[in-house]
Amino acid sequence: MRRLFPVTDQTVTSPPGAAPRSGEVQGDARADREWTLAELAAAYAYPEPHSGRREPWLRANMVSSLDGAAQHDGRSQPISCAADMRIFGTLRGLADAVLVGAETVRQEQYRPARAREAFAARRAAAGQGPAPAIAVVSRGLDLDFTLPLFTSPLVPTLVLTGAGAPQERVAEAEKAGARVVIAGEGASVDPARAVRALADLGLTRLLTEGGPRLLGQIVAAGVLDEMCLTLSPMLTAGDAQRIASGPAVAVPERFTLAALLEEDGFLFGRYCRT
Ligand SMILES: NC(=O)c1ccc[n+]([C@@H]2O[C@H](COP(=O)([O-])OP(=O)(O)OC[C@H]3O[C@@H](n4cnc5c(N)ncnc54)[C@H](OP(=O)(O)O)[C@@H]3O)[C@@H](O)[C@H]2O)c1
């Protein structure tokens, strides 16, 4: 793993394996080796609270191919890599809650988040539970509530839905042990209200793992603070979704590059709302 941005006197400028050119910095001690989870956690730390008060911070983590595909054969794994999965795990290890669309839960067969030793001390010091809560966003609640995601998570799984959600499905979710949170007037969840509802539960370090339809609404609602984007050095063609879909925003929203890491040709960008 190499840090390409911000550029410092520790930034490696030689390609892997090449002898440094004359006058070139020898390089970061972390270059060209796998970063530890602690190093990744430091690189992806959430912003510190302002004046003692922690405001919700919503970051997204998505992977895209060079030609913009967010999946291949219905899953993101074929365009991911080991380093991407380490960052995926790190972002979960830092989060209070993971907001995810029901279709991603169904297609990617979501399981409860694990408690990982590497993040235990950091989470305890930050006053977090052993693992993030998975917060599934759904209108119809057509979810298999017999799955471990609902019946045996370390911290109760949340189901975010609208006030118009089918009551028998709400009852099924609650019977399985999920906590149902109403965050919209009709069938749909209002993303801004969802963020506020999670913050009211003390969940302010928020991560969304998409999918594209949910992320599109989060972007349109103007509540995304940070985009963690893995650019995979692959081309897929076809008609896969992009990382965010749905109606376009009126004016493209500008984000600022905060950091760029590289491993094995994959780029890991962190962009914050300007
Ligand atoms: N490249 C990546 O990083 C990445 C990340 C995640 C997923 N993916 C891929 O993306 C695909 C799935 O994504 P997707 O865009 O089709 O679906 P999605 O965004 O994961 O889920 C869509 C579903 O979420 C619920 N939903 C969305 N907006 C809602 C709202 N405002 N209120 C209430 N419920 C709402 C609805 O669930 P109900 O139908 O239950 O009502 C809707 O059908 C999969 O192929 C997955 O592999 C890729």
The ligand as an SDF file (V2000), in Angstrom:
LIG
                    3D

 48 52  0  0  0  0  0  0  0  0999 V2000
  -19.7450   -1.4670   -6.1420 N   0  0  0  0  0  0  0  0  0  0  0  0
  -20.1160   -1.3750   -4.8960 C   0  0  0  0  0  0  0  0  0  0  0  0
  -19.3650   -0.8610   -4.0840 O   0  0  0  0  0  0  0  0  0  0  0  0
  -21.4590   -1.9110   -4.4720 C   0  0  0  0  0  0  0  0  0  0  0  0
  -21.9290   -1.6420   -3.1910 C   0  0  0  0  0  0  0  0  0  0  0  0
  -23.1710   -2.1360   -2.8230 C   0  0  0  0  0  0  0  0  0  0  0  0
  -23.9180   -2.8620   -3.7310 C   0  0  0  0  0  0  0  0  0  0  0  0
  -23.4360   -3.1010   -4.9630 N   0  0  0  0  0  0  0  0  0  0  0  0
  -24.2440   -3.8680   -5.9150 C   0  0  0  0  0  0  0  0  0  0  0  0
  -25.4340   -3.1530   -6.1650 O   0  0  0  0  0  0  0  0  0  0  0  0
  -26.5020   -4.0390   -6.4120 C   0  0  0  0  0  0  0  0  0  0  0  0
  -27.6540   -3.7090   -5.5040 C   0  0  0  0  0  0  0  0  0  0  0  0
  -27.8740   -2.3120   -5.4840 O   0  0  0  0  0  0  0  0  0  0  0  0
  -29.2540   -1.6340   -5.8820 P   0  0  0  0  0  0  0  0  0  0  0  0
  -28.9370   -0.2320   -6.2340 O   0  0  0  0  0  0  0  0  0  0  0  0
  -29.9610   -2.4720   -6.8710 O   0  0  0  0  0  0  0  0  0  0  0  0
  -30.0890   -1.7170   -4.5600 O   0  0  0  0  0  0  0  0  0  0  0  0
  -29.8680   -1.0940   -3.0990 P   0  0  0  0  0  0  0  0  0  0  0  0
  -29.6870    0.3880   -3.1600 O   0  0  0  0  0  0  0  0  0  0  0  0
  -28.8920   -1.8980   -2.3300 O   0  0  0  0  0  0  0  0  0  0  0  0
  -31.2800   -1.4650   -2.4910 O   0  0  0  0  0  0  0  0  0  0  0  0
  -32.4440   -0.9800   -3.0950 C   0  0  0  0  0  0  0  0  0  0  0  0
  -33.5570   -1.3180   -2.1490 C   0  0  0  0  0  0  0  0  0  0  0  0
  -33.3820   -0.5660   -0.9420 O   0  0  0  0  0  0  0  0  0  0  0  0
  -34.6060   -0.1180   -0.4730 C   0  0  0  0  0  0  0  0  0  0  0  0
  -34.6600    1.3220   -0.5930 N   0  0  0  0  0  0  0  0  0  0  0  0
  -33.9040    2.1220   -1.3850 C   0  0  0  0  0  0  0  0  0  0  0  0
  -34.2350    3.4180   -1.1780 N   0  0  0  0  0  0  0  0  0  0  0  0
  -35.1820    3.4080   -0.2300 C   0  0  0  0  0  0  0  0  0  0  0  0
  -35.9060    4.4250    0.4290 C   0  0  0  0  0  0  0  0  0  0  0  0
  -35.7340    5.7260    0.1500 N   0  0  0  0  0  0  0  0  0  0  0  0
  -36.8220    4.0730    1.3530 N   0  0  0  0  0  0  0  0  0  0  0  0
  -37.0280    2.7870    1.6760 C   0  0  0  0  0  0  0  0  0  0  0  0
  -36.3540    1.7790    1.0730 N   0  0  0  0  0  0  0  0  0  0  0  0
  -35.4680    2.0920    0.1480 C   0  0  0  0  0  0  0  0  0  0  0  0
  -35.6730   -0.7910   -1.3020 C   0  0  0  0  0  0  0  0  0  0  0  0
  -35.8500   -2.0370   -0.6520 O   0  0  0  0  0  0  0  0  0  0  0  0
  -37.1550   -2.9470   -0.7520 P   0  0  0  0  0  0  0  0  0  0  0  0
  -37.1430   -3.4930   -2.1280 O   0  0  0  0  0  0  0  0  0  0  0  0
  -36.9150   -4.0140    0.2960 O   0  0  0  0  0  0  0  0  0  0  0  0
  -38.3340   -2.0880   -0.4270 O   0  0  0  0  0  0  0  0  0  0  0  0
  -34.9440   -0.9480   -2.6330 C   0  0  0  0  0  0  0  0  0  0  0  0
  -35.4830   -1.9700   -3.4370 O   0  0  0  0  0  0  0  0  0  0  0  0
  -25.9580   -5.4300   -6.1700 C   0  0  0  0  0  0  0  0  0  0  0  0
  -25.6380   -5.9870   -7.4260 O   0  0  0  0  0  0  0  0  0  0  0  0
  -24.6890   -5.2010   -5.3860 C   0  0  0  0  0  0  0  0  0  0  0  0
  -23.7220   -6.1780   -5.6490 O   0  0  0  0  0  0  0  0  0  0  0  0
  -22.2280   -2.6400   -5.3510 C   0  0  0  0  0  0  0  0  0  0  0  0
  1  2  1  0
  2  3  2  0
  2  4  1  0
  4  5  1  0
  4 48  2  0
  5  6  2  0
  6  7  1  0
  7  8  2  0
  8  9  1  0
  8 48  1  0
  9 10  1  0
  9 46  1  0
 10 11  1  0
 11 12  1  0
 11 44  1  0
 12 13  1  0
 13 14  1  0
 14 15  2  0
 14 16  1  0
 14 17  1  0
 17 18  1  0
 18 19  2  0
 18 20  1  0
 18 21  1  0
 21 22  1  0
 22 23  1  0
 23 24  1  0
 23 42  1  0
 24 25  1  0
 25 26  1  0
 25 36  1  0
 26 27  1  0
 26 35  1  0
 27 28  2  0
 28 29  1  0
 29 30  1  0
 29 35  2  0
 30 31  1  0
 30 32  2  0
 32 33  1  0
 33 34  2  0
 34 35  1  0
 36 37  1  0
 36 42  1  0
 37 38  1  0
 38 39  2  0
 38 40  1  0
 38 41  1  0
 42 43  1  0
 44 45  1  0
 44 46  1  0
 46 47  1  0
M  CHG  2   8   1  16  -1
M  END
$$$$
